[in-house]
Every structure is written in structure tokens, then in C-alpha cells.
Amino acid sequence: MEINTPITEECIAKLTIGDTVYISGSIFCGRDAVLPKVVQMIRENKNFDHGIELKGSVIFHTAVSPAGVGPTSSNKLEIENSIGPLSKAGVKLHLGKGEIGRGTIEALNQNHAVYAVIPPVTALLGDKTRGQELVAFPELGMEALYRLKVERYPAIIAAAHGRSIYEQHV
């Protein structure tokens, strides 16, 4: 299934675990150093510079380095704790790797958002990245918040509508 950003509620409603999707458009990149800072800004009702709009957005759990991008483990405490608040703020799709907890799956469900795993193949993703821009927290270097322009990033829906590919009996 082709997904373009910003992602609509109707698109999320159609997704089921195990679906292969191809994401195109703008996506944000962040991991354990920056995502708690973004959540704090949301809690404090602070505005972002650079036109950061979370409604309908995608957040890829990765750092942006000269070597490219590849997923980091989404079950790191700082990342997993950000998924619920970011979903509530409008993020519709979280990209990463690894199993996430039951509480996170429920937070996704409550906020009509999904989690997808992305293959850890930097060369493939580099070929599908059309541009990058540092948008917040430059002091964090490659772990700052970036916006990428992507074309057909491949991912597999791993958690949607209260279910997860990692759980056998849900």
C-alpha cells in the first residue's frame, strides 16, 4: 500500500498488522536524545520553528549521519515513552525496529496511530531519501530532529488497532 504524508485517519483505519507499506513525503527523524525534548515542548505548549507540523506526520526512530539512516530500537525507554504523547499530538506512524510494549500498543490504538518496522538497510533507504533538513535541537548533532523527503520507504505494519505482530494472542 502506498502512503503519502500527511497521513489521514482514513488511511490509518485501513492498515492491518503485517501490511507492507511504502511511505513517501516528509518524515521526521528522532531517537532517544531528541524525542523526550519534543514531548516536553508539546507538554509546555511551545511552538516549533521551521514549520514543524505533527498532525498526520511520521517519526522514524533514527539518527541522521553521513553514513545514512537506519532504524534504532523503538523499545528504548526514551523512545517508547514518547510514542503515546507524540501520537496524541498527531503523529500517525512511528517507524523503528523491535517489539514495543502492550501499553504502547494501547496508546497507539487510543490515538489512531500505528507502528511499523523498517528494514535496517541503510543503503536501500539512502537510495530512497531525496533530501534532509535539520529542524530542531542542532546541539544534538546527528541525534537532532531532522525532516527527510523520502520516496517509497518500505515498512511493515507491526502494531495497529490494538494488535501487534509480536503478540500471538491479542
N, C-alpha and C positions, 0 to 999 in steps of 0.2 A: 504494500500500500504506500502511495506517495503522500507525504505530509509536508505542507508548507507553513512557515511561520508568518504571522502569529497563528497559533493553533486554536481552533474553535471548540466549544463544548460539544458540538455535533460530531466532530472528528474523534474526540476522546471517547464519546459514547459508543462508537463503532469498534474500538480496539478491544482485542481479547489477548490473554496471555498466549505466547507462542507466535503471535503475528510477526512477520518480518516487515519492517517499515524502512522507508528511505526519506530522510529529512533534508529539506532544502530551505534556505533563507538565512536569517540571522539567528545565531545561538550564543548564549553567554557561556564562558568557561570559568570555573572556580573550584577550589577544593578546600581542604581543612584550614588553611590560613585566612582565606578571604570570606568564605560563606558565613561564618559567625559575625563578621563585620557588616555584611549586607543585612542579615537578620536584625542586628542591633539598630541599623539605620531605619529599617521598617518599623521596629518597635517604638522608636523615637520620632516617627513621622517626619524624618529628614528627607529632603529631596535629593535625588541623584543628579549629577551633572551628565553631560553627553547624551541626553535623551534616553536614559535607561528606562524602558517600559517593561515591567514584569508580566503584565496581563497577556496570556497566550504565549508566553515565552518558553524556551528550552534552556536548561542549565546542564552543561556537560561537566562532570566531575573530573577535571584535568587541570594541569598547569600548561602554560604555553611557553615552550622553549625553542631555541634554534633548531633542535632536533625534531620538532613537530609536537603533535598531541597524541595522547593515548589515555585510556581510562584509568583512573585510580579507584581503589576500593571504596565503594559507597557506604560500607558499613563502618567506616571510621567514625568515632563518636561525634566529631565536629561536623562532619558531612551529614550523617544520618539525622542528627538533631536539627539540622537546617531544613530538611525536606518538608516537614509539616508546615512551619511558618512561611517558607517560600511558596508552597502550594497555595496556602491561604491568601498570599499576596498576588496570586495569579499565574505562577509558573505551572504549566500544564504537563511538561515532560522533563523528567530527570534522567540523564544518561550517565552510566557508570559501569561498574562491574561488581559482581558478587551478590550474595544474599543480603537482603535487608530484613529487619525485624517485623514482627506482627504489628506492633504499634505504629510503625512507619507505613505499613501497608494500609492500615485503617485510616491514618491521616491522609494518605493519597486518596483513598476512597471518599472520605468526607469532603475533600476539596476538589473532587472531579479531576484528578491528575493521575498520571501513570509514571512508572519507572521502566526504563529499558536498558538492557545491557548492550554494550557496543564492543565489537571485536578489538582486542589490543594489538592492532596492526597499524603502527604509525605511518608506514609507507602508503598504505591504502588511503588513510584519512588525509594525508598530506596532498595526495592527488585530487581530493575532493574539496579541499579548502581553497576558497577563491580570494580571501582577504582576511586581515585581522587588525583589530584596533584595541589599544589599551583604554579602558573606560573608567576605571576607578582603582584607588589604592596602589599607585605606582611604586610606593615604597616596598611593596611585597615582591617586586621583580617578576619572575615567571609565574608566581602564585597570585598575582594581582587579578582583578576581574577584567576579562577580555571579552570582546564581541568578535565572533568569526562569521564570515559569509561562507556558507557551505552549499554544496550541491550533491544531493543523494547520499548523505551519510547513512550507512547501513546500521540497523539496530534491531533487536528482538525484544518485544514487549515482555517484561519479566514480572510486573505486578500491575494489575488493573482490576478495578471494581471489586476490591476486597479479596482477590485471589493472587497467588504467586506461583511461578513455575518451580520454586524451591520447596513448596509445601505439597505433600501428597494428598492430604485430606483437609480441604477447606470447605 
